[in-house]
């Protein structure tokens, strides 16, 4: 049985609803939470959810992994803005849906600011997973996408292992991955991600963070490739 989306359950005002070639996009507004982005009726982020973006960018900043950064997904622009505020050298954001970026610029300026037009930012409309097949090396990679398989013929465990393995190969020695994982109540998915991180990286960890717009704490993770001797 399908649950009604939060913008209906909480009687939030829908500012715009649009069907892109990839998904349904809803921008809603709540008197307390502010403006919120939903994709296919699933809450993504609100314009006051700075802890989410800091969870993705903070570990890269603290460990000196912000020279060349690749953001996979993140079409709302929040992680991109946070990376630039932490003086990232060059940030490439790749998201498949140009209409999410367009609506974020229009409705979520507190979240993304002018990050999409920043001189140190490159915004690519395309397949984030395919980008991992390019022979590039990055200091930091931010995974801000779903943890569900993109292909109907692949199970979730195999998908997680494949993606994390590709990311590990695209990081320089000592480079770092940060990622959003799941709600703190999704224990099985968290265990699958932990197993994938342990398989692909020599160092990793995860933690829980309260995100203002979310009903549960959210799990984030970091992982690092082996450092050069």
N, C-alpha and C positions, 0 to 999 in steps of 0.2 A: 504494500500500500504506500503510495507516494505521499510524503509529507508536504504540506504547503510551504512555500519559500518564506524565509524570515521577513522579507519586506511585506508580505501579506499578513503573516502571523502577528507582526508588531505594528501593523497599520502605518508603515512608512510611506511617504509620498514618492511616487515614481516620477522622476524628472525626465527620463528618456528610456524607451525600450526599443532595441534594434536587433534585427536578425542579420548577422554577418554571414559570409560564406562558411564560417567555422562553428558559430555558437550564437546563442541568444545573450545579448548584453543588456543589463539593466543598471541604470544609475538611480539610486533611491536616496532619500534624505530622511534622517531621523532627528527629532528635536534634541536628543541627548548625544547620539553617536556621530552626528554630522552626515556627510555624504558618504555613500557606500557603493562599491562595485560588486555586482553579481554576474557570474558567468554560468549559463544554463541553470539558473536559480540557486547557485551555490555561492555563498558569500566569499569574496576574495580578500577584500581589504577596505578599510575606511580611512577617511582623510585625517584621522587622529591616531592612526595605528603606527606611530613612529617606532615603538618597541620592536615591531616586526622587522622593519628595515634595518634597525641597529643590530638586531640579532644576526642578520645576514652579512652585514658589512663590518661590524665591530671586530670579529676575530681576524679578518684580513688586515685591518688597520693595526691591530695590536701585534701582529706577527710579520709586518713588513711585506705584505703580499698584494700591494695595490698598484704596482707599477703598470702592469698590463692585466686588465680584468675583463672577463667574458661573463655576461649575465644571460643565462638561458631562461627565456620567458620574461616576466617582470614588466609586462606592457603597461602597467599602471604608473611606472616611472619612479616609484618610491625608493627602491634599492639603488637605482641609477643616481638619484639625487643625493642619497646618503653617501655613496661612493665618492661622488664629486666633492661633497662637503668635507670628506676626509682626505682631500688632496690626491685622489687617484690620478695616475699619470695618463692613461688612455683606457677608456671603458667602451666596450662594444656590447650593445644590447641587441639580442635577436629574438623577435617574437613574430609569430605567424600571422597575427591579426592586426592589421593597420587600424581597424576601426576602434579597437580597445585603446590604442594610443591616442587617436583623435578625440575620443570621448574623455579620456583622462585629462588631456590638455584643457578641454572645455569646462569640465565639471569638477575636477580634483586638483586645482592649482596649489592648494596647501600641501598636497601629497607629493606632486612631481615638480612644482615650481617651473623653472625654465630649463630643466635638466635635458630634455630632448634636443634642445637647440644649443647646448653648451659646446664650446670649441673642442673640449677633450672627450666628447661623447660621439660615438658613431651608432646610429640606429639602423638596424637591418631588418627588413620585413622578409621573413623566410622561416625555414624549418630549423629549429634549434637543435634537434637531434642530428640532423644531417650535418650541421656545422662541426660536430665532434669528429666527423670523418676526415676533416681537413688536417693536414700535417702542420699544426700550429702549436706553439708553446705559450702558456699563460702563467702568470704569477698567481692569479686567483680566478676561480670559477665559482659563480653563484648559481645554484640550481633553484629556480623559482617557478617550478612547473609541477604538474600532477605526478603522483607516484603510481598511477594506474597505467597498464600497458596501452601503447598507442596502436598496436596491431591486434586484431581479433584472434590471431593464431598463437599468441604468446601469453604465457601465464605471468602473474605479477612478480614472482620470485625471479624468474628468468629475465624479465625486463629490468628489474632493479640491478641485478648482477651485471647485465650488459651495459647499462648506462654508466654505472659507477666505474666499471672497468675502462670504458672509453674516456671518462673524465680523468681518471688517474694517468692515462697515457698522454693526455694533453697538458698536464701540469709539468712545469719545470721541476728539477730536484728541489725539494723543500717547499714546493708550491702548495696552495691550500684550496680545498673545496669547502664552501658553506652551503647549507641547504635547509629548506623548510621540509619537514617530514610529515607530520600528522597531528591530530589532536591527542592530548595526553591519555584519552580514554580508548584510543585505537592501539591496544597493546600488541595485537598480532602483527599489524603493519609495522609498528616500531621495531619489533623483533626481527622482521624480515629486512628492514633497512640496516639494523645493526649487523646482521649476518653479512649483508652485502658490503658494508664498509670494512668489516674485519677481513673479508676476502680480498678487497682491492687495495687497502692502505695499511701501512705499518703503524700509523698513529691515527686515532680518531676519538671522538667523544660526542655526547649529546646532552641536551639540557632542556628544561621547560621554561617557558616565558609567558607571562600574562600579556595578552593582546587586547586592548580595550574593547574592540568590537566583537570579540569572540566569546562564545558561551563557555568554552573550556580553555585551559592553558594549552599552548602550542609547543610542539617539540621541534627543536632545531638541532642540527649536527654540524660538526666540522671534521675534516680529515686532511691529512698531510702526507705528501709523498716523501720518500727517503731523502735525506739531505746528502749533499756531496761530502765526501771525506776531506 
